[in-house]
Amino acid sequence: MPINKKAYRRYKVIDACLRNKMRPFPTIQDLIDAMEEKLDVNTTVDTIQKDIAAMKLPSPDGFDAPIKFNRSKMGYEYTDPDFAISGVSLNSIDIDAIKEAIDIINSIGGSRVSEKFSHAVEKMLSSVREDLSPQARDRKIIQTDAITDARGFEHFDLFFSACRERIPVNFVHYSYSKRKFKTITLHPVVLKEFENRWYVIGHSETHDQLRTFGFDRIYGPEILRKTFIETPAHVSESYLNDVYGVFPLRDGEREQIIIHTSPLITNYFRAQKIHPSQHIQINKYGDALISFELIPSMELARLFISYGNQLKVKAPERLVKFIESYRS
């Protein structure tokens, strides 16, 4: 006879109490209090006793749980200290660590992971929530900028599989700047998230080079049955690691970028590097010259512009001119 869900939830609470090394030998009252705290239900002595008896039954009716009442300690215990009804023995510290990790995953939310992964996380959450009090279940202590209904994210699984299996994809892409549609055949390499938006990066047959396409501008992607064009590792690594953001300027090569920052803005760059190559030379009055080895990009230009007259780009000249034309 299968174990019903309500009974199994109670068994899990009893199991957790018996394995809690910080509070060994729980009494009947301890188990009743735990039921109220974890499940928010009132439980009787008779119910607890029946649950313990059921847990001791052999499989499939029970768990063969080695539960014994210790008369000297006046409480219950597992005679096998490594026993757990799940088959995996976790102490209270392990369980708390798992709950914290799942809380972080839950806070990140489905907008940053695939649909399949979201379902798996939800299963874990459903199981762990049973061990939490109602207050802890509803409490949210991490907030992110994740947006759950971003356009184009429904294509995540398709592009993820295409990157992993090295399969070309054909889709229609809409250019915001040119305001027109174009058919693209892409040999995807990697998916990248930047500023809460998702992009697919790969070799575009249309452009005959590595290019980036935002999910929000992709329509009707379809898997193709054709030979996959490999992108050399050094090319993709440079494209991914030497660019701040996702859209490098045309024909961009890695070069030294130098900016001058006010004392206030210098603090932001000191607190958080935007790239491993960042080097800061602080001047006498707190202002600084900051250099990077990067491929100039749209996002880098936007970042510099956002600081207004408290940041000035000194080099390279083409980035200086690009920012001037962007502002005008």
ABEGO torsion letter per residue (X at the ends): XBBBAAAAAAAAAAAAAAABAABBGBBAAAAAAAAAAAAGBBBBAAAAAAAAAAAABBOAABAGBBBBBBAAAGBBBBABAABBAAGBBBBAAAAAAAAAAAAAAAAAEAAABBAAAAAAAAAAAAAAAAABBAAAAABBABBBABBAABBGAAAAAAAAAAAAAGBBBBBBBBBAAAGBBBBBBBBBABBBBBGGBBBBBBBBAAAGBBBBBBAAABBGBBBBBBBBBBBBAAAAAAAAAABBEABBBBGBBBBBBBBBBBAAAAAAAAABBABAABBBBBBAAGBBBBBBBBBBBAAAAAAAAAAEAABBBAOBAAAAAAAAAAAX
